Amino acid sequence: MAASIHSESVRAALDSAHNPSSRMVRVDDIDTPVPSPFPSPGDWRDRWIYFALVDRFSNPDSPPTALPWNSPCSRFQGGTLEGLRTRLGYLQRLGVGAIWISPVLQNCQGQDGTYHGYGIQHFLKVDPRFASDKADPDGELRRFVDEAHARGMHVIMDIVLNHAGDVFAYVGDDGVERSTMPWRDASYAIRWRGADNSPVAAWSDAPGEAGLSEKAAVWPSELRANAAFRRKGKGGEGGGDFESLKEFVSDRHDVRAALIRCYQHAVAKWDIDGFRIDTLKYVEPNFALTFGNAMREFALEIGKRNFFTFGEVYDGEEKIAGFVGRRTNDDGDMMGVDAALDFPLFFRLPWVVKGFAPPTDIAAVYELRKKIEAGIISSHGEASRYFVTFLDNHDQTARFLPADPANPDRYHDQLVAGLACLFALQGIPCLYYGTEQGLCGAGSSDQAVREALWGKPGAFDEDAALYRKVRELALVHAANPALRYGRQYFRPVSGDRVTFGLSAWAPGILAVSRILNETEVVLVLNADVSSAADISILVDATLNEAGSIYETAFSNVGHAGTHAVEETLATVVGSGLPAGPVRSLRMSLTPGEARIVRPVR
């Protein structure tokens, strides 16, 4: 049982996790004791996330394999876990609370196009191509995780439940071997791949373990069976391969049990704190429920009280609701994954920040969410724990920040305005790697946004303006609990201080309050990059006495100053109420300015 979920090595990792200990980790020439297993954060809303594509982040030993560093590249560039580890101080000083790393389990070794890590061939080992230490890839991942923990950061591993890598080839009716085939109801004939990635003519059925290389077929042995895969070609939500990545029959009990044990092993062996689940949309919702519950219970058993799982459901609110949490009207008593990537917000926020869509589009996202998630959200503020928010990611063809070669800083203020929204709106903010250094890739495929960051001149410059702005936002986010836990209200605004209403024009004024207990914190964005705005923003009359003072906690353009709460007689459009006394904050915003203000205590 060289690589089985019942092997001695797997059992040893699981047993070790059940026996808490302490590890000494050397950080900045100081030995630091780190508990193992490492405890979860009390609330993941306190841990904003930085997503690093391992192959494209850093390598301290060699430059990127393809140059220029920001050219679209479909093969390994050479980034390593050691490259990430050596930049942990950089991330810590940025204010990062959790690092989400792309999948690092072993992919098919003969395939250079799986630099992204999503084509897993061995679910119990780290891919040596992500390691500087080729003799000990598993140890290199653990060293990275240990130092992240010693620096007070948590680690989220990207995982895959829907499919394995391109571990076998299809054999068409013409006898030709192909990586992909069109979907059909009947299973195709297949040939499993050997260690050199070539299909083996004798392996039309899964090969046995005797003498089998751990680079061949698929591991662990419990997944190595024809019946574990659909073998019906490419498909969609109803079933089928994800391009050349072969789909599991994940409604089989034995397949589910094997995948659950593989990922419990990952938590135990490498002390992982959370999982981001790739292509969760294509997994049966009842398996997502079972998996989320199994990870939660295992983590609780070893002392991780708040293990975090969030999934990629590239869809709208209705689809996401089928995977997140436990609806009060569902049968059964298990909970699914904790959260989902906030695609509904992503579909709207960049357009509003850039002035192409009205701020009411953002308000509509949350209004629909309250209706769809009515059986999950326990209070107005709790929506923030169920969504991981973002401006861009590795699956897009362009980053949020456009390029202007003649003026490289031209759109930086607009990017920071978008980040201010991300850190002020409900959800757990996630920053895509290189954003803080001004990466602005765009093209015809996702390769355009997967730049080899360490190849950029001055790639990890902590004096860079964007880096400093992100750090400033992180400090504001940490210092204001209302931005992490607060209820959320979209505020009517007024230019004449007589008639107030939500901004339904583009470019418009986005005004949002986050209220926690007796504290109201307000985000205001003037999305018009050509015109200033002198406006008033409605605030809570119960919490804010006339004459009370708000101070500027953050401005993307560096403005400071205070604002007094005013009382006036006004009409609020859409409220159904007659004109009456309201309280508001008067504010002058420069073109494109985003500002976060809070009460002076």
N, C-alpha and C positions, 0 to 999 in steps of 0.2 A: 504494500500500500504506500508506494513512494509519494503519491500526491492524491490523497483521498481525504474527504471530510472526516474520516474516521482514523486518519493516520496519527502516529505518535506525535508528530510535530504540531498538528492542529490541536490535539488534546492538550499538549504542553502549553501552548499559547493560551488556550481557554482556562486551563487550571491556574496559570500564572496571574491572569487578570482577576481571578477570584481571591487572590491573596495579595492585598494591598502592600505596597512597599514604597521606598523613596529612592530616587535616582539622583546622583550628583551630576550636574550639567555645568560645564564651564562657559560662562558668558562674559565677554569683555574682561577676561583674565580673572574672573571671580567664580569660585565654585558655588553653585546654587542648588540647594536640595529641591527636588520637584516630586510631588506625590504621584504615584502611579498605581492604578489608573488616575488620570488627571481629572479633577472635578469639573462638572459642567458649570457654565455661568448661571446665576440665579434667573436671569431673563435674557434671552437672545436679542432683545431690542437694545440692550446695552453694548452689543458687539456688532458694529457695522463691519461689512465684509469686503475684502479685497480679492478679486478673482484673478489668479495667475495661470496662464497656459504654460505648463512647465517647460515644454520644448522651446518656447519663445521668450522666456523671461531673462535668464542669465546663465552664463557658463564662465567661471573664473579662470578656466584653463585654455580656452580657445575661442576664436571669433566665430560668428555664424558661418555655416557652410556655404550659404548662398548670399551673394552680394549683388546690389546693395542690400543692407539689412532690412529695408522696408519694402523690398520687392515681393510680389506674390510668389509664394513658394509652396509646393505640394509635397515636400519631403521634410525629413528631420533637419532642423537647423542646429541642434546640439545643446539646447538648454537642459540643465540638470537640477536635481534636487539639491545638490551641493551649491549650485548657483543660487537657488532660493535661500538656502540656509545662510550663506554669506551676506545676504541682503536683508536679513531679519531685523537688524538694527535700523536700517532705512525705513522699513515698514512700521516698526514700533514707533519711531519718531514721527511718522506720518499720522499716527493715531489709530492704526488698524486694530480692530478687535478680534477678527477671525480671518483666516486665510483659506479661501476655497481654491483647491488645486485641481487641475484637470486630471482625468484618470491616469494612474501610473501602474496599474497591474499589467502583467505581461501581455503584449499584443503579438500577433503573428510576426515572427522574427524575419521572415523573408519579404515582408511588405513595408516599403519605405513611406507609403502614403498615410500610415496610421500614427503620424506624429502627434495627433490630437489625443490619442489614447483610448478612443471609444470602440476599438476593434479587439476586445480582450480574447486571448486564447488560453491563458492560465490565470484562474481566479484566486490563486493562493500565493502568487509571487509578484515581486516588483520587476518591471521591465528593465533590463540592464542598460538600455539605450537612454533611460532617464537618470542614469547614475554616473558619476565620475569614477566611483569605485566599482568597476565591473565585477570584481570578485565578491562584492557584498551589497547588492542593490537594496535588499531588505533592511540591512543595517543603516544604509544611507537615509532611507525614509524615516527610520526611527530616530536618527540623530537630528534630522530636520524637525520632526514633531517635538522631540524633547526640548530643543532650544526654543522653539516657538512657545512652548509652555513655560519655560523658564523666564521668558520675556513677557509673560502675561497674555499671550495670544492663544486662541484656539484654532484647530485645524479641521476643515471640512473637506472630505474626499469626494470627488465626483465618481459616481458608480453607474453601472448599467444593469438593468434587470430584463430589458426587452430582448436583448440579442447578445450573441458572441461575435467574434470577428469573422473574417472570411476563412473559416476553418475547413471548408470543403468546397469542391467545385461541382457545379451541375453538369450532368451529361445529357445533352439534348437528344432528340429523336434521331438527329443526323450523326450522333456519336461524338460531336465536338464538345470539349470541356469549356465551360464558361463560369465566370464569377457570379453573373447575374442572369436571371431569366424572368420573363413576364409571369405574372400571377396566373395560376390555374388551380382548379379545385383538387386535382389529383397530385400526389407527391411525385417529384422528379426522381430519377436515378441520380446518385451522387458518388463522388470519390473523395475521401478524406485526404487532407493535405499532409505531407510529410514535413520533416524539420526544415527542409529547404524550400518549403512552400509549394512544391509541385504536387499535383494530385497523384495518388498512388493507385495504379490500376487494380490491385488486389483488395483495395479498401472500399468496396462498395457498401460494406457494413463496417461499423465502427471497429477499429482495431483493438485487440486486447492490450493489457498493460505490460506483458512480459517483453522486456527489451525496448519498450517504446520511449523515444526521446520526449522530454517534457516540452520540447519546442514543436512537437507534431500534434495533429488533431486538436483536441481540446481537453483541458484539465480543470478540475479534478475528475477522476474516473466516473463519478456519479453523473456527470453531465455528458459523458462520451457514449452516446447511444443515438442511433438514427431516430428513434421515437422521441427523443428530447427536442428535436427540431421539426419545424413544419415542413421544410423542403418543398415549398410550393412557389418559390420565386418572390419577386418584389410585390409589396402590398401597401396598405395604409392602415387606418385605425382598425379595420376589420380583421387584420392579420396579414402577415407577410414580412419579408426581409426589409431592412432599412438599407436600401441600395445593396451593396455586397455583404453587409453585415447580417449574419444568419439568425433568424428569429427563433427563440425558444418556444416550445409548447408550454407556456407558463401557467396553463390551467391544470397541468399534471402535478399531483402531490409530490412526486419524487423530485421533479425539477425545482419546484418551489422550496422544498426542504433543503436541497443542495445549495441554492443561491442564498438562502437565509443563513445557512451555516458558513458559507464562504465569507459573507460580509460581517457576521459576528466574529469570525477569525480576524478580519481586518481591524475591527475595533480592539480586539484583545491584543493582537501582536504589535500594532503600531500606535495604539492609544489614540485612535481617531475620535474626534468630538462630535462629528455630525456628517451626514451624507447629503449631497445634492444628487438627485436621481434623474439621470438622463432619459429623455423620451418617455416620461411617465405616462403621457397621454395614450401611448400605444399598449400599455399594460392593463390587464383586466382590473377594474376598480376593486374587486374583492381581493385580488392579490396585493394591490397597493395597500389595502386595509390590513391584510395579514402581515405584510412585510413591515409596515410602519409600527404595528403593535409588537411584533417580534423584536425589532431593534430596540424599541423603548423598554421592553421588559428585560432584555439581556443587559442593557446599559444600567438600568436600575439595580439589577442584581450585583453588578461589579462596582457600584458606587457612583456612576455617572447619572445624576438625578434628573438631568434635563438634556439628554441627547437630542440633537436637532436633525430633522429630516425635512428637506424641501424638494419639490419636484418641478421638472420642466413640463408644463402643460401648455403648449404653444397654442392657446385658444382663448375663448372668452370666459366670462364669469360662470355661465351655466356648466361648462365642461369642468372648470377648476373645482367647482363646488362638489363634484362627484369624487374628488380625491382627498380633500383637505378636511381634517378634523373628524368629528362625529356629529351628524345632524341629530337633533333631538327626536325626530320622527323616524329615524332609521331603526330597523330591527338589529338585534345583537348589541354587544356591549364593548366592542373594540373601537379604537380610534385609528384613523389612517395616518398619513404623513402630516407633519406639523404645519407646513406652509407650502406655498407655490411661488415660483417666479411671477412677478406681477406684469404679465403681458398686457392685460387691459390698460394699465397705466402707461406702459411703454408705447402702446399704439397711439397715445394722445399727447403725452407730456412734451416730447421734443418739438412737436408742431406748435404747441401753445407757446413754449419758451422762445421759439424762433419767430413768433408772430404770424404764423400761417393759419392758426386756428384760434377760436375764441376761448377764454378761460372757462366758460360754461361747459366746454367739452370735458374738462377735468372734473368739475362738480358732478357731471352726469355719470362718470365712472363710479364715483363713490355712492351716489344715490342708487344706482342699479345694484351695486355690491351689497348695500344694506338689505335690499329686497331678496336677492338671491341667497345670501348667507344668513338669512334671518334665523334659521335653525341652528347656526353654529356660533355666531358672535354673541357673547354674553353681555356685552355693554358696548356703548358707542366707541369707547377707546380701544376695545380689544381687536378690532380689525387689523391693527398695526402688527399683531404677532403672527398673522397668517400669510403675510406677503413679503417677499424679498424684492425690493424695487431697484430699477436700473435705468440708465440712459442709453446704453448700447452694450453689445456683447459679441462673443466670438462667432455667432451664427448669422450676423448681419453682413452686408456688403459695404457698409460705410460706418465709420465712427460718428458720434454726435458732432465732433469738432471738424468743421470743413477746413480745407487747406487753402492758403493764399500765399503762394511763393513770394510774391512781392512784399507782403506784410504778414509775416508768420504769427504775429500777436493779434491780428485783427479781430478774431472771434473768441479770444480768451475770456473776455468779460461775459460773453453770452454763455460759454461753457460753464463758468462759475455760477452764473445765474441758474442754470439748469441743475447744478449740483446743490445749490442752496434749496431749491425746491425738493430735491431728492432727500436731503437731510431734514427738511421741515415737514413734509407730508407723512401721513401714516405709512408704516412699513419699516422693514429693516434695510437700510441703504446698502447697495453693492456697487463698488467701483471697479470697472474693468481695467486691467493692468495697463500701465503706460498713459492713462488719462492724465495723471498728475505731472507727466513730462511732455504733454502736448502732442501725443500721437494722433494723427489725423488721416489714417488710411481710408481709401475709398476705391472701389473698382467694380468689376463684374462678378466677383465671387467672394466668399468669406475669407479666402486667403489674403485679401487686401487689408483685413483688420487683424491679422495675426502676425504682426511685425516682430522681428527679433530685437526686442527692446535693448539688450545690452550692446548691440552693434551701433546704436545711435550715439553720436558724440555727446559726451556729458550726460549719459543716460540716467544716472542716479543722482543728479544735482539737487541737493537739498536746499539750495538757495534759489532754485527756479521759482518764478512767480506762481505758477499753478500749484506746485508742491506746497508752497507756503499757504496758499488759499485753502487747499484741502485740509491742511493741518489746522488752520484757523476754524474752519467749519466743524472739524471733528471735536475741537475743544468746546465750541458753542453747543454742539449736540450733546456732549457729555455733561455740560454744566447746567443744562435746562431739561429736567425730567419731563416737562410738558411736551417736548419735541419727540420723546420716545414713547410715552404712555398716554398722552392726552387725547381727549375727545377732539373732534375736528369739525370746523364749521367754515363754510365758504361765505365770505363777508361781502355784503353790498358796498359799493363805493359810490362816491359822488364828486362831481367837479364843481357844482354850485352850492353844495352843502344844504340843499333844499330837497332834492330828489335822489334817493339812493337805490341802486339795483346792482345785480350781478353783471359783470362785464360780458356782454354777448357779442362783442365785436373783435375783430382781429386787425392789427395787433392790439391786445387789450391789457387790462389790469387784473392780475390774479392776486386775490387777497384771501388769506386763510388764517384762521385762529386755531391754535391748539390750547385746550383748557384742561388743566389738571388741578383739582381741588379749587383753590382760590386764585390760581395764577393763569393768566392768559398771555400767550406768546403769539406774535403776529408775523406772518410772512407776507410781504408785498412785492410783486414783480411788475415793473413797467416793461412789457415786451416790445414796445415801440423803440427801435434803436435810432430813430430820427428825431423824436420829439420828447421833451420833458413832460412831466405830469405833476400838476398841483392838485392833490385829491384829498378827500376825507374817507376814512374807512370805519365802518360801523364796528363798535366793540360792545362787549357785554355791559349793560347798564348796572347790573347788580354788583359786578366785580370792580367796576371802575368809577370812582367818584369824579365829578367834574374838577379839573385842575390837577388830578394825579398825573404823574410823569412816567413816560416810557423812555428808555434809552436804546440806542442802536447797539445791538449785540454783534451784527455782521452786516457788511455791505460788500457786494462784489467789486465795487469801484473804490472802496476804502473810505466812504463817508462815515462820519460820526455824528453825534448830536443827540438832542432829546426832543420829545414831542409831548405836548400837554393834551389831556383828554378834554374835549370841548362838549358842551351841551347846546343843542339847537333844536328847533322845531322843524321836522322834516317828514316826508312821505317815503316809505319803503315800498318800492314796486314789487308786486307779487305777494305781499304779506296779507292783503285783504284788510288792513287796518287803516283808519284815517290818519291824517297828519298828527304827529305828536312828538313829545320830547325824545330825542335819541342822544347817545353819547358816541363820540367818534374821535379818531386820531387824524389830525391834519398832517400831511406829509408832502414834501416836494422831492420827486424822484427825477434823476437825470435819465437821458435816453438809455434804455436797456438795463436799468438798475434793479437789482434784487436786494431787499433789505429785510433783516429779521430784527424785531424790536421786542423788548420785554419790560415789565414794570420795574421801576426803581424801588428798592426796599429800604 
